[in-house]
Amino acid sequence: MLGSPILEVVIGIVFIYLLFSLLSTIVNELIAASFRLRAKNLKNAIRRMLDGNQDASKLSEDFL
C-alpha cells in the first residue's frame, strides 16, 4: 500500500500501542469509578495539605 514494508510495520505497531493504551486507560477509569478512588484520594490529599503533621488539627474537617 505505501510501498515500504518497514513503514507499514511501524504504523501497525504504533496503532496497536495506541489501541492498548486506550484500552488500559478505559479499564483503569472503570476500576477507579467503581471503587470511588478519586474521591478517597482527593479527601486524603486535602487532609494532608491542610493538617500537615498535626493530628489534632480540624482545619481539613472545617474545609470539607
A tleap script that builds the chain and sets N, CA, C and O, in Angstrom:
source leaprc.protein.ff14SB
mol = sequence {
  NMET LEU GLY SER PRO ILE LEU GLU VAL VAL
  ILE GLY ILE VAL PHE ILE TYR LEU LEU PHE
  SER LEU LEU SER THR ILE VAL ASN GLU LEU
  ILE ALA ALA SER PHE ARG LEU ARG ALA LYS
  ASN LEU LYS ASN ALA ILE ARG ARG MET LEU
  ASP GLY ASN GLN ASP ALA SER LYS LEU SER
  GLU ASP PHE CLEU
}
set mol.1.N position { 0.821 -1.187 0.000 }
set mol.1.CA position { 0.000 0.000 0.000 }
set mol.1.C position { 0.869 1.255 0.000 }
set mol.1.O position { 0.700 2.123 -0.856 }
set mol.2.N position { 1.789 1.357 0.944 }
set mol.2.CA position { 2.651 2.535 0.993 }
set mol.2.C position { 3.963 2.303 0.261 }
set mol.2.O position { 4.718 3.246 0.024 }
set mol.3.N position { 4.237 1.062 -0.096 }
set mol.3.CA position { 5.443 0.772 -0.840 }
set mol.3.C position { 6.623 0.379 0.022 }
set mol.3.O position { 7.619 -0.126 -0.496 }
set mol.4.N position { 6.537 0.592 1.302 }
set mol.4.CA position { 7.631 0.245 2.205 }
set mol.4.C position { 7.100 -0.645 3.315 }
set mol.4.O position { 6.291 -0.206 4.133 }
set mol.5.N position { 7.549 -1.889 3.349 }
set mol.5.CA position { 7.056 -2.784 4.398 }
set mol.5.C position { 7.452 -2.337 5.806 }
set mol.5.O position { 6.705 -2.554 6.760 }
set mol.6.N position { 8.617 -1.717 5.934 }
set mol.6.CA position { 9.049 -1.245 7.253 }
set mol.6.C position { 8.117 -0.152 7.752 }
set mol.6.O position { 7.758 -0.138 8.930 }
set mol.7.N position { 7.721 0.758 6.881 }
set mol.7.CA position { 6.806 1.837 7.247 }
set mol.7.C position { 5.447 1.273 7.642 }
set mol.7.O position { 4.827 1.757 8.589 }
set mol.8.N position { 4.986 0.271 6.937 }
set mol.8.CA position { 3.707 -0.353 7.282 }
set mol.8.C position { 3.775 -1.047 8.638 }
set mol.8.O position { 2.817 -0.987 9.409 }
set mol.9.N position { 4.887 -1.701 8.938 }
set mol.9.CA position { 5.055 -2.356 10.235 }
set mol.9.C position { 5.094 -1.322 11.352 }
set mol.9.O position { 4.482 -1.524 12.401 }
set mol.10.N position { 5.801 -0.224 11.144 }
set mol.10.CA position { 5.875 0.836 12.153 }
set mol.10.C position { 4.498 1.434 12.397 }
set mol.10.O position { 4.123 1.662 13.547 }
set mol.11.N position { 3.748 1.690 11.350 }
set mol.11.CA position { 2.394 2.233 11.501 }
set mol.11.C position { 1.514 1.230 12.246 }
set mol.11.O position { 0.720 1.624 13.101 }
set mol.12.N position { 1.643 -0.039 11.939 }
set mol.12.CA position { 0.871 -1.070 12.635 }
set mol.12.C position { 1.221 -1.154 14.110 }
set mol.12.O position { 0.331 -1.285 14.950 }
set mol.13.N position { 2.502 -1.081 14.436 }
set mol.13.CA position { 2.939 -1.135 15.832 }
set mol.13.C position { 2.441 0.077 16.598 }
set mol.13.O position { 1.988 -0.052 17.736 }
set mol.14.N position { 2.518 1.248 15.991 }
set mol.14.CA position { 2.017 2.467 16.642 }
set mol.14.C position { 0.520 2.358 16.862 }
set mol.14.O position { 0.026 2.749 17.919 }
set mol.15.N position { -0.201 1.843 15.902 }
set mol.15.CA position { -1.648 1.687 16.041 }
set mol.15.C position { -1.988 0.722 17.166 }
set mol.15.O position { -2.877 0.999 17.970 }
set mol.16.N position { -1.293 -0.407 17.232 }
set mol.16.CA position { -1.527 -1.392 18.293 }
set mol.16.C position { -1.199 -0.781 19.656 }
set mol.16.O position { -1.950 -0.976 20.612 }
set mol.17.N position { -0.090 -0.046 19.758 }
set mol.17.CA position { 0.293 0.588 21.010 }
set mol.17.C position { -0.781 1.578 21.466 }
set mol.17.O position { -1.162 1.579 22.637 }
set mol.18.N position { -1.262 2.406 20.566 }
set mol.18.CA position { -2.305 3.373 20.906 }
set mol.18.C position { -3.605 2.683 21.304 }
set mol.18.O position { -4.305 3.143 22.206 }
set mol.19.N position { -3.923 1.590 20.637 }
set mol.19.CA position { -5.135 0.841 20.966 }
set mol.19.C position { -5.039 0.228 22.360 }
set mol.19.O position { -5.995 0.298 23.133 }
set mol.20.N position { -3.896 -0.370 22.688 }
set mol.20.CA position { -3.720 -0.963 24.021 }
set mol.20.C position { -3.672 0.100 25.115 }
set mol.20.O position { -4.183 -0.122 26.212 }
set mol.21.N position { -3.070 1.243 24.833 }
set mol.21.CA position { -3.034 2.298 25.843 }
set mol.21.C position { -4.426 2.855 26.094 }
set mol.21.O position { -4.761 3.176 27.235 }
set mol.22.N position { -5.233 2.974 25.069 }
set mol.22.CA position { -6.609 3.425 25.249 }
set mol.22.C position { -7.416 2.402 26.030 }
set mol.22.O position { -8.214 2.767 26.894 }
set mol.23.N position { -7.217 1.134 25.736 }
set mol.23.CA position { -7.914 0.072 26.455 }
set mol.23.C position { -7.526 0.052 27.935 }
set mol.23.O position { -8.391 -0.104 28.797 }
set mol.24.N position { -6.245 0.205 28.234 }
set mol.24.CA position { -5.812 0.203 29.633 }
set mol.24.C position { -6.319 1.438 30.372 }
set mol.24.O position { -6.617 1.357 31.563 }
set mol.25.N position { -6.422 2.568 29.699 }
set mol.25.CA position { -6.977 3.765 30.315 }
set mol.25.C position { -8.448 3.573 30.643 }
set mol.25.O position { -8.905 3.988 31.708 }
set mol.26.N position { -9.183 2.960 29.753 }
set mol.26.CA position { -10.609 2.709 29.994 }
set mol.26.C position { -10.800 1.766 31.172 }
set mol.26.O position { -11.665 1.996 32.017 }
set mol.27.N position { -10.002 0.708 31.235 }
set mol.27.CA position { -10.106 -0.242 32.349 }
set mol.27.C position { -9.741 0.451 33.662 }
set mol.27.O position { -10.401 0.243 34.680 }
set mol.28.N position { -8.700 1.267 33.641 }
set mol.28.CA position { -8.286 1.992 34.841 }
set mol.28.C position { -9.385 2.939 35.316 }
set mol.28.O position { -9.649 3.022 36.515 }
set mol.29.N position { -10.022 3.645 34.402 }
set mol.29.CA position { -11.101 4.556 34.768 }
set mol.29.C position { -12.314 3.811 35.312 }
set mol.29.O position { -12.969 4.293 36.235 }
set mol.30.N position { -12.620 2.649 34.755 }
set mol.30.CA position { -13.746 1.859 35.271 }
set mol.30.C position { -13.476 1.374 36.689 }
set mol.30.O position { -14.368 1.394 37.538 }
set mol.31.N position { -12.254 0.941 36.945 }
set mol.31.CA position { -11.901 0.488 38.293 }
set mol.31.C position { -11.934 1.655 39.270 }
set mol.31.O position { -12.467 1.523 40.371 }
set mol.32.N position { -11.378 2.784 38.885 }
set mol.32.CA position { -11.370 3.957 39.772 }
set mol.32.C position { -12.785 4.452 40.047 }
set mol.32.O position { -13.084 4.882 41.160 }
set mol.33.N position { -13.644 4.395 39.060 }
set mol.33.CA position { -15.022 4.849 39.256 }
set mol.33.C position { -15.805 3.876 40.124 }
set mol.33.O position { -16.630 4.296 40.936 }
set mol.34.N position { -15.560 2.594 39.964 }
set mol.34.CA position { -16.340 1.621 40.726 }
set mol.34.C position { -15.956 1.625 42.207 }
set mol.34.O position { -16.813 1.408 43.063 }
set mol.35.N position { -14.687 1.866 42.517 }
set mol.35.CA position { -14.257 1.903 43.910 }
set mol.35.C position { -14.215 3.321 44.483 }
set mol.35.O position { -13.853 3.512 45.643 }
set mol.36.N position { -14.581 4.300 43.682 }
set mol.36.CA position { -14.571 5.715 44.078 }
set mol.36.C position { -13.209 6.134 44.624 }
set mol.36.O position { -13.108 6.763 45.677 }
set mol.37.N position { -12.180 5.773 43.892 }
set mol.37.CA position { -10.822 6.041 44.337 }
set mol.37.C position { -10.469 7.526 44.246 }
set mol.37.O position { -9.690 8.023 45.059 }
set mol.38.N position { -11.024 8.229 43.282 }
set mol.38.CA position { -10.693 9.645 43.141 }
set mol.38.C position { -11.153 10.449 44.343 }
set mol.38.O position { -10.428 11.313 44.837 }
set mol.39.N position { -12.354 10.165 44.810 }
set mol.39.CA position { -12.872 10.896 45.964 }
set mol.39.C position { -12.041 10.604 47.204 }
set mol.39.O position { -11.744 11.515 47.977 }
set mol.40.N position { -11.663 9.351 47.403 }
set mol.40.CA position { -10.858 8.993 48.569 }
set mol.40.C position { -9.477 9.634 48.497 }
set mol.40.O position { -8.978 10.154 49.495 }
set mol.41.N position { -8.859 9.598 47.316 }
set mol.41.CA position { -7.533 10.198 47.164 }
set mol.41.C position { -7.580 11.708 47.340 }
set mol.41.O position { -6.675 12.292 47.937 }
set mol.42.N position { -8.627 12.345 46.826 }
set mol.42.CA position { -8.754 13.787 46.968 }
set mol.42.C position { -8.944 14.175 48.426 }
set mol.42.O position { -8.337 15.138 48.896 }
set mol.43.N position { -9.784 13.434 49.148 }
set mol.43.CA position { -10.012 13.730 50.564 }
set mol.43.C position { -8.729 13.546 51.367 }
set mol.43.O position { -8.418 14.368 52.230 }
set mol.44.N position { -7.992 12.496 51.100 }
set mol.44.CA position { -6.719 12.275 51.807 }
set mol.44.C position { -5.703 13.360 51.488 }
set mol.44.O position { -4.966 13.801 52.371 }
set mol.45.N position { -5.656 13.793 50.234 }
set mol.45.CA position { -4.708 14.846 49.849 }
set mol.45.C position { -5.060 16.173 50.507 }
set mol.45.O position { -4.165 16.904 50.933 }
set mol.46.N position { -6.337 16.496 50.598 }
set mol.46.CA position { -6.757 17.736 51.254 }
set mol.46.C position { -6.398 17.685 52.733 }
set mol.46.O position { -5.919 18.670 53.296 }
set mol.47.N position { -6.628 16.550 53.353 }
set mol.47.CA position { -6.271 16.411 54.777 }
set mol.47.C position { -4.772 16.579 54.990 }
set mol.47.O position { -4.352 17.254 55.931 }
set mol.48.N position { -3.973 15.980 54.138 }
set mol.48.CA position { -2.519 16.112 54.287 }
set mol.48.C position { -2.058 17.542 54.062 }
set mol.48.O position { -1.181 18.030 54.775 }
set mol.49.N position { -2.647 18.226 53.067 }
set mol.49.CA position { -2.224 19.596 52.780 }
set mol.49.C position { -2.618 20.558 53.893 }
set mol.49.O position { -1.822 21.413 54.282 }
set mol.50.N position { -3.821 20.429 54.403 }
set mol.50.CA position { -4.301 21.390 55.386 }
set mol.50.C position { -3.843 21.076 56.800 }
set mol.50.O position { -3.563 21.992 57.572 }
set mol.51.N position { -3.761 19.808 57.151 }
set mol.51.CA position { -3.388 19.450 58.518 }
set mol.51.C position { -1.885 19.269 58.675 }
set mol.51.O position { -1.337 19.540 59.743 }
set mol.52.N position { -1.238 18.828 57.656 }
set mol.52.CA position { 0.194 18.578 57.761 }
set mol.52.C position { 0.461 17.422 58.690 }
set mol.52.O position { -0.144 16.359 58.552 }
set mol.53.N position { 1.362 17.615 59.639 }
set mol.53.CA position { 1.721 16.564 60.583 }
set mol.53.C position { 0.913 16.646 61.873 }
set mol.53.O position { 1.106 15.828 62.772 }
set mol.54.N position { 0.036 17.597 61.975 }
set mol.54.CA position { -0.743 17.770 63.196 }
set mol.54.C position { -1.984 16.901 63.138 }
set mol.54.O position { -2.818 17.061 62.246 }
set mol.55.N position { -2.111 15.978 64.088 }
set mol.55.CA position { -3.265 15.084 64.109 }
set mol.55.C position { -4.482 15.752 64.732 }
set mol.55.O position { -5.613 15.387 64.412 }
set mol.56.N position { -4.273 16.722 65.614 }
set mol.56.CA position { -5.378 17.338 66.341 }
set mol.56.C position { -6.024 18.479 65.563 }
set mol.56.O position { -7.037 19.020 66.007 }
set mol.57.N position { -5.472 18.855 64.425 }
set mol.57.CA position { -5.989 19.988 63.671 }
set mol.57.C position { -7.317 19.650 63.014 }
set mol.57.O position { -7.495 18.553 62.485 }
set mol.58.N position { -8.233 20.581 63.049 }
set mol.58.CA position { -9.557 20.390 62.465 }
set mol.58.C position { -9.764 21.250 61.225 }
set mol.58.O position { -10.892 21.403 60.757 }
set mol.59.N position { -8.686 21.811 60.692 }
set mol.59.CA position { -8.822 22.675 59.533 }
set mol.59.C position { -9.376 21.930 58.329 }
set mol.59.O position { -10.210 22.469 57.602 }
set mol.60.N position { -8.930 20.713 58.109 }
set mol.60.CA position { -9.429 19.951 56.965 }
set mol.60.C position { -10.896 19.565 57.167 }
set mol.60.O position { -11.662 19.545 56.204 }
set mol.61.N position { -11.292 19.264 58.388 }
set mol.61.CA position { -12.698 18.936 58.650 }
set mol.61.C position { -13.585 20.156 58.428 }
set mol.61.O position { -14.691 20.030 57.903 }
set mol.62.N position { -13.106 21.337 58.825 }
set mol.62.CA position { -13.873 22.555 58.580 }
set mol.62.C position { -13.984 22.839 57.081 }
set mol.62.O position { -15.021 23.291 56.597 }
set mol.63.N position { -12.908 22.568 56.363 }
set mol.63.CA position { -12.904 22.800 54.920 }
set mol.63.C position { -13.848 21.845 54.199 }
set mol.63.O position { -14.587 22.250 53.301 }
set mol.64.N position { -13.818 20.584 54.595 }
set mol.64.CA position { -14.673 19.588 53.944 }
set mol.64.C position { -16.117 19.772 54.350 }
set mol.64.O position { -16.985 19.023 53.900 }
savepdb mol mol.pdb
quit
